[in-house]
Amino acid sequence: MEKIKLTLGEVARISLNRPEKKNALDIQLLTELKEAVDAVKESDARMLVLSGEGDTFCAGLDRDLLLNLVNMDIEEFSKSIDFVQELIYDLRTLEIPVIAAVQRYAIGGGLQIALTADIRIATPGTIFYLRELEFGIIPDMGALHILPRLVGDGVARDMVFTRRKITAEEAKIMGLVNEIYEDLERGIEEYSKKLLSVPPYTLTESKRLIELSWNANLKDSLRDTKEAQLRCIREAMKLFKR
């Protein structure tokens, strides 16, 4: 892989690797990102870290890619959207916890990739914003679904409609960012330790149930939680008997 760095292990890491272009998204990078996510899914990783090489997490769509999209016919454009949305779905539905480690800028598609994570950590002053409407298009990589659940309906509409720029400090208050670290690598290490300190099946079950709860009533959610708890108890008993 040329535009993605992939490290597999207990803590898998996928890093966008176009620092000279502020990790702007082009076809090759997105294709390699999909391949990297597939590799993580097939691995024994207990968690995944999403990051960006250089001084910027991701500046959004590469300008050349944007121009190419404008020149596509509708059928070709539709297939491009399908490909990117499949990538977003795969990231968002990974069974393991995902941390997005964000520095300086997460713009447009870059922010939408960060939104697929369960946890977002950032450096002070990092800027988050969606600028798609400037180009006569809308965010189509999950932001319109995920963002309102994180920051609330009104703030999400404001961010989308007005392209409002949110700092890491504001984002933490809103719930878009979980922690702010001067040293992002230290933050990754600290947060990884927290997630690795509990049995992996407890994180998998909790993540799945939180996601299901958005479309379930309380009674169904409690039933699903009971079934998951019984599975956890069986695994816990195995641990205690060792």
C-alpha positions as CSV (number, residue, x, y, z in Angstrom):
1,M,0.0,0.0,0.0
2,E,1.3,3.5,-0.9
3,K,-1.3,5.9,0.5
4,I,-2.3,3.9,3.5
5,K,-0.1,2.6,6.3
6,L,-1.4,-0.5,7.9
7,T,-0.1,-2.2,11.1
8,L,-1.8,-5.3,12.4
9,G,-1.5,-6.6,15.9
10,E,-3.5,-6.5,19.2
11,V,-3.9,-2.8,18.4
12,A,-4.3,-2.4,14.6
13,R,-3.6,0.9,13.1
14,I,-4.6,2.5,9.8
15,S,-3.0,5.8,8.9
16,L,-3.8,8.0,5.9
17,N,-0.5,8.5,4.1
18,R,-0.6,11.5,1.8
19,P,1.0,14.1,4.1
20,E,2.1,16.2,1.2
21,K,-1.6,16.6,0.3
22,K,-2.9,16.9,3.8
23,N,-4.1,13.3,3.4
24,A,-6.8,14.4,0.9
25,L,-8.9,11.5,-0.3
26,D,-8.4,10.2,-3.8
27,I,-9.5,7.0,-5.4
28,Q,-6.3,5.1,-4.6
29,L,-6.3,6.2,-1.0
30,L,-10.0,5.2,-0.6
31,T,-9.4,1.8,-2.3
32,E,-6.4,1.1,-0.1
33,L,-8.4,2.2,3.0
34,K,-11.1,-0.4,2.1
35,E,-8.4,-3.1,1.7
36,A,-6.9,-2.1,5.0
37,V,-10.3,-2.3,6.8
38,D,-10.9,-5.8,5.3
39,A,-7.5,-6.9,6.6
40,V,-8.3,-5.7,10.1
41,K,-11.6,-7.5,10.0
42,E,-9.8,-10.8,9.2
43,S,-7.2,-10.2,11.9
44,D,-7.1,-10.9,15.6
45,A,-7.0,-7.1,16.5
46,R,-8.8,-6.1,19.6
47,M,-9.1,-2.5,18.6
48,L,-8.3,-0.1,15.7
49,V,-6.7,3.3,15.6
50,L,-7.4,5.6,12.6
51,S,-4.9,8.4,12.1
52,G,-3.2,10.6,9.5
53,E,0.4,11.0,8.7
54,G,2.0,14.5,8.9
55,D,0.3,17.6,10.5
56,T,-3.3,17.0,9.3
57,F,-5.7,14.2,9.8
58,C,-7.5,14.7,6.5
59,A,-8.4,17.7,4.4
60,G,-11.3,16.0,2.7
61,L,-11.8,15.1,-0.9
62,D,-8.9,15.7,-3.3
63,R,-9.7,18.5,-5.6
64,D,-8.9,16.4,-8.7
65,L,-11.3,13.7,-7.4
66,L,-14.0,16.3,-6.9
67,L,-13.6,17.5,-10.5
68,N,-13.7,14.0,-11.7
69,L,-16.9,13.3,-9.8
70,V,-18.5,16.4,-11.4
71,N,-17.7,15.1,-14.8
72,M,-19.1,11.6,-14.2
73,D,-22.5,10.5,-15.6
74,I,-25.1,9.7,-13.0
75,E,-24.7,5.9,-13.2
76,E,-20.9,6.1,-12.7
77,F,-21.4,8.7,-9.9
78,S,-23.9,6.4,-8.2
79,K,-21.4,3.5,-8.2
80,S,-18.7,5.8,-6.7
81,I,-21.1,6.7,-3.8
82,D,-21.9,3.0,-3.3
83,F,-18.2,2.2,-3.0
84,V,-17.5,4.9,-0.4
85,Q,-20.6,4.2,1.6
86,E,-19.7,0.5,1.8
87,L,-16.3,1.6,3.2
88,I,-18.0,3.8,5.7
89,Y,-20.4,1.0,6.7
90,D,-17.6,-1.4,7.2
91,L,-15.7,1.0,9.4
92,R,-18.8,2.0,11.5
93,T,-19.8,-1.7,12.0
94,L,-16.5,-3.2,12.9
95,E,-16.9,-5.4,16.0
96,I,-13.9,-4.0,17.7
97,P,-13.6,-0.5,19.2
98,V,-12.3,2.2,16.8
99,I,-10.4,5.3,17.9
100,A,-9.9,8.2,15.5
101,A,-6.8,10.2,16.5
102,V,-7.3,13.6,14.8
103,Q,-4.9,16.5,14.5
104,R,-5.2,20.0,13.0
105,Y,-8.0,19.5,10.5
106,A,-10.8,17.0,9.8
107,I,-12.7,18.4,6.9
108,G,-15.5,17.1,4.8
109,G,-14.8,13.4,4.0
110,G,-12.1,13.5,6.6
111,L,-14.5,14.4,9.4
112,Q,-16.9,11.7,8.1
113,I,-14.2,9.1,8.4
114,A,-13.5,10.2,11.9
115,L,-17.3,10.0,12.7
116,T,-17.2,6.2,12.0
117,A,-15.0,5.7,15.1
118,D,-16.4,4.9,18.5
119,I,-14.0,7.4,20.2
120,R,-12.4,10.5,18.9
121,I,-9.3,12.1,20.4
122,A,-7.8,15.3,19.1
123,T,-5.0,17.8,19.6
124,P,-5.8,21.3,20.9
125,G,-7.3,23.6,18.3
126,T,-8.1,20.9,15.8
127,I,-10.8,22.1,13.4
128,F,-13.8,20.0,12.4
129,Y,-16.1,21.1,9.6
130,L,-18.2,19.9,6.7
131,R,-17.8,22.0,3.6
132,E,-19.6,19.9,1.0
133,L,-22.5,22.4,0.4
134,E,-19.9,24.9,-0.9
135,F,-19.4,22.6,-3.9
136,G,-23.1,22.0,-4.6
137,I,-23.1,18.5,-3.0
138,I,-24.1,17.1,0.4
139,P,-22.2,14.9,2.9
140,D,-22.8,11.4,1.8
141,M,-20.4,9.4,4.0
142,G,-22.5,9.0,7.0
143,A,-22.4,12.4,8.6
144,L,-26.1,13.1,8.2
145,H,-26.8,10.0,10.2
146,I,-24.1,9.9,12.8
147,L,-23.5,13.6,13.6
148,P,-26.9,14.4,15.0
149,R,-26.6,11.5,17.4
150,L,-23.3,12.9,18.7
151,V,-23.9,16.7,18.9
152,G,-27.7,17.0,18.7
153,D,-30.1,17.8,15.9
154,G,-29.7,21.6,15.9
155,V,-25.9,21.7,16.1
156,A,-25.7,19.1,13.4
157,R,-27.9,21.1,11.1
158,D,-25.9,24.2,11.8
159,M,-22.6,22.5,11.0
160,V,-24.0,21.1,7.7
161,F,-26.0,24.1,6.6
162,T,-23.5,26.9,7.5
163,R,-20.2,24.9,7.3
164,R,-19.6,26.0,10.9
165,K,-16.0,25.3,12.0
166,I,-15.8,23.6,15.4
167,T,-12.6,23.6,17.5
168,A,-11.5,20.5,19.4
169,E,-12.4,22.4,22.6
170,E,-16.0,23.1,21.5
171,A,-16.2,19.5,20.1
172,K,-15.4,18.0,23.5
173,I,-18.2,20.0,25.1
174,M,-20.6,18.8,22.4
175,G,-19.6,15.2,22.6
176,L,-17.9,15.1,19.2
177,V,-14.5,14.6,20.8
178,N,-13.9,12.5,23.9
179,E,-10.4,13.7,25.0
180,I,-7.9,16.3,24.0
181,Y,-4.1,15.6,24.1
182,E,-1.1,17.7,23.4
183,D,0.7,14.5,22.5
184,L,-1.6,12.5,20.3
185,E,0.6,9.4,20.4
186,R,0.5,9.5,24.2
187,G,-3.3,9.8,24.0
188,I,-3.5,6.8,21.7
189,E,-1.4,4.8,24.2
190,E,-3.4,5.9,27.2
191,Y,-6.8,5.2,25.6
192,S,-5.7,1.9,24.2
193,K,-4.7,0.8,27.7
194,K,-8.2,1.6,28.9
195,L,-9.8,-0.5,26.2
196,L,-7.4,-3.4,26.5
197,S,-7.9,-3.6,30.3
198,V,-11.3,-5.4,29.9
199,P,-12.2,-8.7,28.2
200,P,-12.7,-8.0,24.5
201,Y,-16.2,-9.7,24.3
202,T,-17.5,-7.1,26.7
203,L,-16.6,-4.3,24.3
204,T,-18.0,-6.1,21.3
205,E,-21.3,-6.7,23.1
206,S,-21.5,-3.2,24.5
207,K,-20.7,-1.6,21.1
208,R,-23.3,-3.8,19.3
209,L,-26.1,-3.0,21.8
210,I,-25.4,0.7,21.8
211,E,-25.8,0.8,18.1
212,L,-28.9,-1.4,18.1
213,S,-30.5,0.9,20.8
214,W,-31.0,3.7,18.3
215,N,-33.7,1.7,16.5
216,A,-35.1,-0.3,19.4
217,N,-37.7,0.3,22.1
218,L,-36.7,-0.1,25.7
219,K,-38.3,-3.5,26.1
220,D,-36.5,-4.9,23.0
221,S,-33.2,-3.3,24.2
222,L,-33.5,-4.9,27.6
223,R,-34.2,-8.3,26.1
224,D,-31.2,-8.0,23.8
225,T,-29.1,-6.8,26.7
226,K,-30.1,-9.9,28.8
227,E,-29.1,-12.2,26.0
228,A,-25.8,-10.5,25.6
229,Q,-25.2,-10.6,29.4
230,L,-25.8,-14.3,29.5
231,R,-23.1,-14.7,26.8
232,C,-20.8,-12.5,28.8
233,I,-21.4,-14.5,32.0
234,R,-20.5,-17.7,30.3
235,E,-17.2,-16.2,29.1
236,A,-16.5,-14.7,32.5
237,M,-16.9,-18.0,34.2
238,K,-14.3,-19.5,31.8
239,L,-11.9,-16.7,32.9
240,F,-12.5,-17.3,36.6
241,K,-12.0,-21.1,36.3
242,R,-8.5,-20.6,34.8
